[in-house]
Amino acid sequence: MPVEVSSEEVSAVSDISDSSQSSTRKKIGFVSLGCPKNLVDSEVMMGLLNRAGAEITTDAEAADVIVVNTCSFIESAKQESVDTILEMARHKTGGRAQKLIVAGCLVERYRSEIQKNIPEVDAVVGTGELEQIIEAAGISLTRLEPPQDESPFKILVNRAPSAVRAHSRPEGEARAVKGRFSRAEWEGAIADLPNYLYNETTPRLLATGKTSAYLKIAEGCDHPCSFCIIPQLRGKFRSRHFESVVAEARQLAGNGVRELTLIGQDTTCYGEDLGLKEGLALLLSRLAEIEELRWIRFLYAYPNKITRRLLETIADHEKICSYIDVPLQHASGSALKRMQRGGGAEIFLKSIENMRSTIPNLTLRTSFIVGFPGETDSEFQELCDFVRAVQFDWMGVFGYSDELGAAAFLLEQKIPSAEIERRRKKLMRLQQNISRKGKQQLVGKRFELLVEGPSSETELLWEGRCAMHAPEIDGKVLINDFGEYESLTPGAFYSCEITEAHDYDLIARIM
């Protein structure tokens, strides 16, 4: 999607305000694809460019330089990335754009192949090379202005100490010896793994509005999941330093952010490489002390890393949303063993029971993979039975994607694509019915609502989210009655009553 940045965010980072210089500044447009972690990378690159003197634009036709930040997690994501690059290339061959830059995970996977096969691409920037975006865009480092003492942001010209200090988990080192991070099979990739981490001194331009923001607390992954190539794409697991995360959270809150969503490939491992025990629980407790913040949540929990202390921390702090996102991937013990994850339906049911008994009114989200090599009818049925038993609030289902470099690529008994899609649709129909019944039970109840603005579906409605809705991935609340208010303010919180429910979305009136 094209990245939109508010004028307030630009002025918060850029010290260049003379309108007469606007016509001489390079205009740079961004398209950010994939997950929130990738979006934060885009925000960092935009911040670096803006602080270096560039102007960020949402209009590709007006851009001198276009950056496409890509995803290559699964085949459909790679295809979307390639299609978007080709679409943006037309602005160079037949429009104003002078440069086309490709960034992100596709670069880590196909670095030398990209420019060879798409000659319109002028430069590539990997996930560990964000600071090189300035040079790639053709902006001279001599144009960088010194940081202003009163500004909460400072430009990173050289990599910050906290971004390069080596630290890792023992599990990651052991798995590296076994080849977990090897790129030997990837034609076009380089052997070096990304090791970059931005910190609190790195400028960002928020693409999520003034009220909500993602906060990346860690990068990379050490887990051995046989279906996944993210460890090769993003490198070993590495946590940002504790005080760096807290400092950035305070900066964001000071700039108007009220909803903070912590992200990382595995947030529940946070701090292990730094020698912290219960790092995520400690971090959440500290962030809950920031007065301006209203909602705090984290995404991407690993099942066996959800501790008693973490659950109690969520329950003890009103600001921490009663929300857990734990991608389980499957429920059959035999399928999970082939996925090199462990666990199973019985273990997961006990864990979920513990979550729900500890955290009142818990919202539970998960995701599953269907059609993994060797998945039998009975394994799939076990997954369906598990979903019926748990009654998840939110659930995503992905069809297995065969990826070169993943251990599962070498497995036999591949499931035909048509059967994978059939199973995906069946499981989603099951969840649709569960969701519909669950949402009906919310009718008549009152919730705190973050209003986001006019609905993208119709001008007759506005929309927002409650604490049960993570940004972008869950349903939404459509507002058809402003109550005593003549108008609503985007980014403000209101009390609402649910008046109607659909499969995933809710209808509400403002109280």
N, C-alpha and C positions, 0 to 999 in steps of 0.2 A: 504494500500500500504506500502511496505517497505520504511522506512524513509532513505533518502540519505543525508549525511552531508558532506560538502566540508572540505578538510584538513585545509583551511584557517579558517573556523569557529571553528574547534577543537582547533587550536593553539591560537585563540583569547580568548578562555575561559580557556584552561588548561595551568597550569604552569609546567606540567610534560613533559619534552621534551627529556629526556635521552632515546635513543633508546634501551639501554640495559635493561630498565625496562619494555619494551613493552611486552615481553613474559610472565612477571609475572602479568601483569594487567588483570583484568577480561574483557573479550570482551562481550559487550552487544548489542544485536540487537533489533531494534524497528519495529513494524508494527503499523501504525496509521490509524485508520478507521474513517469515518464520516466527520464532518464539519471542517472548519478552526479553530474554537474555540478549538476543540479537538486536532488539529495539534499543536497549541500553547502550550497546556498542555504537549504534547509529547516533544516539544522543551525544555520546562522548566525541565522536568524530565531528558532528555538527558544532559542538562547543569549541573544539580545537580550531576548526576552520573559522568560525565566527570571531573568536578571540584573535586570530591571526589577520583579520581584516576582511574576510569574505562576507557576503550577504547570503543568507539561506532563503531560498524561495520554494514555494509549494507548486509553482507553475513550471513544468518541464519545458514548455515552449519558450520560457523567458530565461532559462538557465544557460550559463556559459559552460558549466561543468555538471555532469550528472553522475551521481554515485548510486549504484545498486548494491545494497547489502544483502547477500544471498543466504539461502538455507540449502543444505544437501543431506538432511537427516534420512529421508526416504526418497524413493524414486519420484513420487508425485511432487515433492518439494524441489527436487533438482530440475524437473521439467518446468515448473513454475518459474524458477530462477532463470533458466535459459530463455524462456519465452519473454520474460520481462526485460532481460538484457537486449534481446533482439528488437523489442518494441522501443526501448530507449535509444537504441542505435540509430533509429530512423530520425531522431531529433538531431543527430550529428551529421548524417548523410544528406538530410533535406531540410535542416532547420538551423537554429542559432548555435546549438551546442558545439563547442570546440573540443571537448574531452569527454570520454566515457570511462569511468572507473568502476571496476568490479571488486567488491569487498566480501568478507565473511567466509562461511564454511565451504562454499563451492570453490573458493581459492585454495583452501587447504587440501581439497580433494583433487582438483584438476589444474593446479597453478599454471604450468607451462602450456597446457592444452587450450586454455581459454583464449589467449591472444592468437594462438596458432589457428584456431577454428573460427574465431570471431575477430577479424582484423580491425574492426571499429573500436575495439577495447584498447585504450592507451596505457592503462596501468592496473595492477592488481594489488590488493592490500589484504593480508591474511588476518585471522582473528587475534593474532598476537602482535600485530603491526599497526595498531590504530593510529599511533602518532605519526606514521609515515603518510597519512592522508594529506597533510599539508604540502609536502613535497610533490605527491602524486597529482595534486590539483594545480600545481604550478605556482604556488604562493611562496615567495622567498621568505626564509626565516628571518631575514634582516628587517622585515616589516612588522615582526612581533613587537608589540608595545609592552613595556614593563608592567607587571601586576600592580594594581592600585591597592594601597594599604586598606582602604575602606571597602574594597570588594571582597565578597565571601569566596570568590573564585580566583585561582591563579593558573596561568598557563603552564603546561608541562612541555618544556623544550627537550630536556633529556629525561630519560626514564627515572621515576622517583625511586628512592631506596626501598620503600615498602613494596614496590612493584617487581623488584628483581631479587630480593633476598630469598635464597633457596630454602624452602621448607616443604615437606611432603609427608604423607602417611606411610607407615611401614607396609600397609597393604598395597599401596601404589608401587613402591619399590620392588616388592616381591613379584607383582604381576608384570612389571616392566621386564624383569629377567625372563619371564615366560612369553614375552612378545606381545603383551596386551596392547601396546601403543605403536606397534610396527605398522609402517606404511609401505612395506616392501612390495605389496601387490598393486599399489596404486600408481599407474602410469601418469606422469605429469606432476606428481606431488614431490615435495622435498622431505628429507628425513627429519629435519628439526621440528620439534613440537612447540606449539605456542607456550609462552610462560608469562605473558603480560597480565597485569592486574591494574586497573585504574584505582585511584585513591581519592581522598577528599579534596585534594588540591587540583584535580582534573576538572576542567569546565564541562558542563553538560547543558544542552538545550532540551528541555522537556518536550516530548511530543505527545504527552498524555494529559495536557491541560494544566492549569495552575494548581488544582486541588489534589490530584492523585499522582503518584510517582512509583516506579519500580526502584528498588535498591538492590543491586547485585552484591551479595555478601561473599560469594566464592565463585570460582571458575574451574572448569575441567571436571573430570570424573575418573575414579579408580575402579569402579565396579566391573565385574567380568561378564555382564549380561551378553549372551551370545548373539542377540539380534541387533546389537547397537554398535555404531561406529563413532559415537560422540567422543570417547576417550582419544581416538586418533585425530579427530577434528579439532578438539579444544585442549588436549593435553592433560597432564596429571591434575588431580584435585589440589587446589590451593585456595586457602582462605585469605580474605582481606584481614588486616589487623583490626582488632576489636575497636580500638579508639578511632581508627579511620572510619569505620562504618558509623559509629555514634556521631562523629563530627559531621559526616555528610548528612545524616538524618537531621541533625540540628539545623544545618544550612537549609535543607529542603523545607523544614517546618517554618523556619524564619522567613522563607520566601513564599509562604502561603499554602504549602502542601499539608493536607489534613489526613489523607489516606496513604499509607505506606505499605507496599507489598514487597516482601523480601523474596529474592529469587537466587537460584544457583542450580547447578545440575543435581545436586543433592544438598539441600539446606540443612538436613539433620546431621550431616557430618561436619558442620561448621566448627572450626577451631581445633579439630583433632590433630591437624598437622602443625598447629601452634602450641600443642601441649595442653589445650583447654579441655576440661571435662564438662560435659553438659553445656557446651559453648552456645548452642542456639537458645537454650533456656535462659542463660545468663544475658545474652544479647537482647532477647525479648523483654526481660525485666528492666534492663537499662533504658531501652527505647520507650517503654511505657511511662518513664519518668519525664519524657519531653512533653511539656504542658500543651503545646499547640496541636499535637497529634490527636486525632479522633479515632481512627481505625488503623490497626496494625495486623497484618496476616503474613503468612509465609506459604510458599508453594513448593511442590516437588519433595515431599518427605519420602524417605526410604522405610519400608515396613518395619524392619528389625531395629531401627534407630529411634523409634518413637518411645521415649522413656517415660516412667512415672513422673519424674520431675518436670519434663516438658509439658505433659498433660496438666499437671497441677499449676504450672506457670500460666498456661492459657486460661485455666479456670479462675485463677486468683486475680487477674487483671481485666478490668472492664474494657480497656482500650484494645486488648488483643482479641480479635474476632474469634468466636467459637466456630472455627472453620479449619478443617484439616484436608489437605490434598495429598493423597497417598496412592500413586500409581502402582497397582498390584500386578498388572500385566496378565495374570491368569489366576485360576483357583485350583486347578488340578495339580497335585503334587508331582506327578510324573512329567507333565508339561513344563512346570516351573524348574524341574531338575534339568531338562534339556535346555531351558533358557539360562541355566547357571545362576538362578536366583534363590532357590530354596523356598520353604514355606508351603502352604497349602490351605485348603478351605477351613479345616478344623482350627489350625493355628490362627488364621486371619479372623475367624469368627470370635475367638476368645479375645484377640487384640481389639477388635471393634467394640465388643461388649465393654471392655475396659475403658476405651475412649469415651463411649456414650455415658457410662456410669460416672466418670470423672468430670466431664464437661457438659453441663446442662444445655439442652437445645443445640447440640452439636450439628453443624452442617458438614457432611462427609462427601468428598469428591474422589473419584478414582478414574483410571483408564485401563483398558484391556487390549491385548493383541489376539486376534483370531486368525486361524489358518497357519499357525506356526508349524514348521516341518514336523510331520509325524502326528499332528493333532488328530486324535481319533474321535469318532462320534461320541463315545462315552466321555472323553475328556471335555468336549464341547458341552455336552449335556450337564456335566458337573459344574461347569462355569455358569451355565444358565440357572441351575438350581441355586447356586451360591448367590447370584444377583437377586433372585427372588427372596432368598432368606435375609439378605442384608438390607434391601430397600435403600440404595444409595440416593442421596439428594441430587447429585450431579454425576454423570458418567460419560466418558468418551470411549469409543471403540475404533480401533485401527486394524486394517487388514495387514497381515505380515508383508513386509517388503524385503526382498532378497538383496542384500548389500555386500558387494565385494569388500573383503577386509573384516567382516563380521564372522565369528566362529560358525554361526548358523548357516552361512553360505555354503559350507562344505557338507552339511547334513543331507541325507537322502530323504525320501518320502515327502517330497514337496507337494503341497496342496494346490490343485488347479485354481487359477485366479477367479473363475466363476464361482467355485465353491467357497472361496474365501469371502467374496462379496455377499453370497447368500447367508453365510453365518454372521457376517457383520450386520446385515440388515435385520436378521432375526433377533440378535441380541439388542439392537437399538429399538426395535419394536417393543420388546419386553420392557426395556427401560422407559420408553415413552409412556406406557401404561402406568408404571410405577410412579413416574414423575407427575403424571396427571392427577393421580389420587393424592399424592403428597401435597401438591400445590392446592388442591381443593380444601385441604384441612387448614390452610392459612387464611381462608376467607373470613372476614370479620375481625381478624387480629390486627394490632397496630405495631408499626415498626418505625425505626429511624431510617430516613431515606436521604441519600445523596442525590440531588437533582443534577443531571448532566446537560440538559437542554432539550430543544425540540427533537421529536422522534425522527429517526432516519427513515421510517416507513411512511409517515404522514404528518403534514403540518398541523393537523387537528389535535395531535397528542404530544405531550412531552414525555421524557423517559428519565429513569434514574436507577439506582441500585440500593439494596439494603446490605447489611453486613454479610448476609448469606450469599451474596453475588460477588465473586472475584471479577476484576476487570476483564472484559473481552471474551472470557471462556464460558461464563454461565449465562443464565437467562437475564431478563431485565424486568423492570417495573414500568408499565405505561401509565401515565397520569392523564385522566380525562376530567378531573374536577379540581380546580385550584382552591376550593373552599373559600375562605374569606379574603384570599390574596388576589389582587388584580393581575399580578404577574409573579413569576418565580425567578430566582437568581441562580443561574448555572454555577455549580460548585458549592452551593449552600446546602445545609442540612435542614430537613423538615420532618415533622411527624406525619405519618400517613396511615390510612386504614385500607386493607386489601378488600376490594369489593367483588372481584371476579378472578378466576384462575383459568389458565389454558395449559397446554402440555408442559411448557417450560416458562412462559412469561406470566406476569401477574398484572392486574389492573388495580389502580389505587386512586383514592382521593386524598387531598391534602387536608389535614385537620387544623 
